[in-house]
Amino acid sequence: MELLEAMRSRRSVHEYKEEKVDKGVLERIFAESAWAPNHRMKEPWQIRLYQDNGKIGYAQAVMESYQRQGFFDGYEEDKTNRLQEGIRDFLMNIPHHALIYMEKDEDVRKYEEDYAAVCAYIQNVQLLAWEAGVGVLWTTSPYLHDVQFSEAIGLDNQHFKLVSVLQMGYPKRIPKPKMRTPIHHKLDLYDGNEKS
Ligand SMILES: Cc1cc2nc3c(=O)[nH]c(=O)nc-3n(C[C@H](O)[C@H](O)[C@H](O)COP(=O)(O)O)c2cc1C
């Protein structure tokens, strides 16, 4: 697939088939994405892949975080149980959840560089996955900022920033493209001939 075609046709995928993606395909995507630019060659990305029964503990931690954040407040017990079951089923039906995280550098500048590099890595993952027919949703849900969620999954919030959870699998449905703004609204050319 050509680069421009991949960039244009890739969509954020919200619905997945049941079928898992082969370990080898996923490993290739995560390995080759490391060609992302990264300052000081820190390769700051870390990946934790939840799948199969590994999703149970993850989904439970997500649920408990939603609960702490008041997501279920004000509902009757019955309704709360149904909501929770719905969310759990939704998460369990997604074949893979790739938690992307990084070490927190105490130096703000280096922290920003590392975060930027991890985002470049994630976009590589999205494009390589797309080329392999695999859909991805880049998510940044509130639980990524919940200290107790970090604790529940065994990552010390003092040392690690949780950047994203990538939902992954073969797309059941590919959303329509959302068109982008024409570049003349964004690009200002300063070549010495601009009017003052
Ligand atoms: C940093 C970041 C966080 C995102 N978080 C979410 C999210 O939590 N939930 C979601 O449905 N989409 C999320 N997205 C996906 C965007 O909504 C999506 O890229 C946008 O709507 C454009 O659609 P496209 O990727 O199909 O072109 C996120 C994207 C980025 C870059």
Ligand as a Chemical Component Dictionary entry (heavy atoms), coordinates in Angstrom:
data_LIG
# 
_chem_comp.id                   LIG 
_chem_comp.type                 NON-POLYMER 
_chem_comp.pdbx_formal_charge   0 
_chem_comp.three_letter_code    LIG 
# 
loop_
_chem_comp_atom.comp_id 
_chem_comp_atom.atom_id 
_chem_comp_atom.alt_atom_id 
_chem_comp_atom.type_symbol 
_chem_comp_atom.charge 
_chem_comp_atom.model_Cartn_x 
_chem_comp_atom.model_Cartn_y 
_chem_comp_atom.model_Cartn_z 
_chem_comp_atom.pdbx_ordinal 
LIG C1  C1  C 0 -4.638  11.404 21.041 1  
LIG C2  C2  C 0 -5.887  10.809 20.466 2  
LIG C3  C3  C 0 -6.864  10.322 21.316 3  
LIG C4  C4  C 0 -8.029  9.760  20.820 4  
LIG N1  N1  N 0 -8.934  9.251  21.698 5  
LIG C5  C5  C 0 -10.056 8.689  21.241 6  
LIG C6  C6  C 0 -10.999 8.132  22.150 7  
LIG O1  O1  O 0 -10.794 8.114  23.372 8  
LIG N2  N2  N 0 -12.120 7.580  21.640 9  
LIG C7  C7  C 0 -12.376 7.570  20.287 10 
LIG O2  O2  O 0 -13.423 7.064  19.887 11 
LIG N3  N3  N 0 -11.483 8.052  19.393 12 
LIG C8  C8  C 0 -10.334 8.612  19.838 13 
LIG N4  N4  N 0 -9.406  9.093  18.940 14 
LIG C9  C9  C 0 -9.627  8.917  17.486 15 
LIG C10 C10 C 0 -10.159 10.174 16.832 16 
LIG O3  O3  O 0 -11.462 10.430 17.275 17 
LIG C11 C11 C 0 -10.119 9.993  15.298 18 
LIG O4  O4  O 0 -8.780  9.903  14.882 19 
LIG C12 C12 C 0 -10.809 11.140 14.567 20 
LIG O5  O5  O 0 -12.192 11.134 14.797 21 
LIG C13 C13 C 0 -10.591 11.059 13.048 22 
LIG O6  O6  O 0 -11.056 9.817  12.541 23 
LIG P1  P1  P 0 -10.087 8.882  11.662 24 
LIG O7  O7  O 0 -8.961  8.448  12.571 25 
LIG O8  O8  O 0 -10.953 7.739  11.233 26 
LIG O9  O9  O 0 -9.608  9.687  10.492 27 
LIG C14 C14 C 0 -8.231  9.675  19.410 28 
LIG C15 C15 C 0 -7.233  10.149 18.548 29 
LIG C16 C16 C 0 -6.070  10.707 19.059 30 
LIG C17 C17 C 0 -4.997  11.188 18.123 31 
# 
loop_
_chem_comp_bond.comp_id 
_chem_comp_bond.atom_id_1 
_chem_comp_bond.atom_id_2 
_chem_comp_bond.value_order 
_chem_comp_bond.pdbx_ordinal 
LIG C1  C2  SING 1  
LIG C2  C3  SING 2  
LIG C2  C16 DOUB 3  
LIG C3  C4  DOUB 4  
LIG C4  N1  SING 5  
LIG C4  C14 SING 6  
LIG N1  C5  DOUB 7  
LIG C5  C6  SING 8  
LIG C5  C8  SING 9  
LIG C6  O1  DOUB 10 
LIG C6  N2  SING 11 
LIG N2  C7  SING 12 
LIG C7  O2  DOUB 13 
LIG C7  N3  SING 14 
LIG N3  C8  DOUB 15 
LIG C8  N4  SING 16 
LIG N4  C9  SING 17 
LIG N4  C14 SING 18 
LIG C9  C10 SING 19 
LIG C10 O3  SING 20 
LIG C10 C11 SING 21 
LIG C11 O4  SING 22 
LIG C11 C12 SING 23 
LIG C12 O5  SING 24 
LIG C12 C13 SING 25 
LIG C13 O6  SING 26 
LIG O6  P1  SING 27 
LIG P1  O7  DOUB 28 
LIG P1  O8  SING 29 
LIG P1  O9  SING 30 
LIG C14 C15 DOUB 31 
LIG C15 C16 SING 32 
LIG C16 C17 SING 33 
# 
